[in-house]
């Protein structure tokens, strides 16, 4: 290090909790500051805009309803990301599993139409059936990539991106061919009224999917943290070689990670069709498969973190949508802010390698005090 | 119409010309991606970079009326945005996959925002000044080969030239050798006195320039307009082409042609009353890429240090 520099390089990155909190807060503030520049061309006061957005997303019953609707698929994708990525399986195919899960759910729902092949089912039986079929369909879809990686050494990053396209074409085929409803639009018929998820907050369109998502979050947390299976998954993810020496079949762990991750991703598609769209259509859930991954990263790949991050993201999106209609600020500002937060958090990791030397900063050596990055240690 | 018309030369010419046209932009982006992947960086951010290039070239060409300035602007934006990506990948050593997908979301938000901020929220699609098609004298009059290869946008000729330039640079120059060394065994390359960081930075910047130029190609050479979903996965297709082409510019050109041909064939087949769903043809190249990457046909010979950050200490 040169003498003039007030930044001193550390030998090892600092990993204390206070540093993490400091860095995360810094990243969020920076992202919000950068985002506030985007409001200026529209003559909107950024601080006013942020508080309005929060109010619109979380302050009214209507807003909360929309926020929960938007958060539900994000939570499922986020949970899928946790399970897969913690097991060392960097799956990016959630756009695909959403479509597959949605297709499977609509297919089952249409079969239970009074004129369908199965006919009406008791409510509970239907829900169990649709959950199972949708989960397994998404699980197998992602599981294909899991087998290619776990058994044959394929690269899951590229494979899952390619599978997204295949799912897109598959759904495109279904809605323009075998499942197409009469009419101009490529979409399936509406699913029977009896198969639609219950609305849970009077006066809003919030559906029971959020309850399933919260339940899933608890299950994922429990399995990864408190069971042997979860332990093996995480060890296989942290250090495949050590896991292998310890007698864990890493290949099988990868396949299980893919199956569960894909199944959770499929749930995002299922709740979207049973709770929001009521039919299968092109362009369903576009982008959710990636935003959910980002929410998972912001939530530090922890179940509770993912739920919080997803609800925050969803609320900001709802607020931004209303704001676009009111003041003309494009709602896409929120995607900029969302991605900047995570990018800055990633980038600020580099701060862990430095400490600030105050005496050099101010050019005197009166006090030899050294300010740590977090100023607390 | 029936099968016999399918193979008449008019059909063939239209189909092949469309294949070449559709292959162009993705091939250009793929050529750049070869450089950073051979250096050991998987740059998933090219999807976003193409988008940045598309918007920049559109806005400059639309507002100033000069398409060439649009191209220049796109290249500059591509290099600057990828300087940031390179810093994240190489200096911060963040997870390349994570950085790439977030960068793509950022690009989606930022371009959509900028487009509306400049042209208003209710903007109707408007056409920018485009780069005109160039019929190469004499060659474009050739039967069959003329319309298929020599009656395209200038971008295509540049892209084809770049295939050979890339091939030469990667396999016949010291720079190419250094870059590949850095992607195969960075530690050994470092010991031999090669600046690993610098080589990787250069690789990512080349890919940024190429991807951004591909965005300009799309807008100024083909569509003339900008919309939010204009790129719609072409960056990911470019990634597929790199792998399908086994990190070789010449094979990548063939791979791009396969993707273009499948795309063009489903367009053409809709004219005929054909029983194959178009989606089957459309997904065929992806199946081929999946097969190539699956490990079922032997391990894909990707650069050994791909996705592995390098720490000098």
Interface residues (C-beta under 8 A of the other chain):
Chain A: X38 X41 X42 X90 X92 X148 X149 X151 X152 X153 X154 X155 X157 X158 X159 X161 X162 X163 X164 X165 X166 X169 X170 X172 X173 X177 X287 X290 X291 X293 X294 X297 X324 X328 X330 X332 X333 X334 X335 X336 X338 X339 X340 X342 X343 X346 X347 X349 X350
Chain B: X42 X44 X87 X88 X91 X92 X94 X95 X97 X98 X99 X101 X102 X103 X104 X105 X106 X108 X109 X110 X112 X113 X116 X117 X121 X228 X233 X236 X237 X239 X240 X243 X277 X279 X280 X282 X283 X286 X287 X289 X290 X293 X294 X295 X296 X299 X300 X302 X307
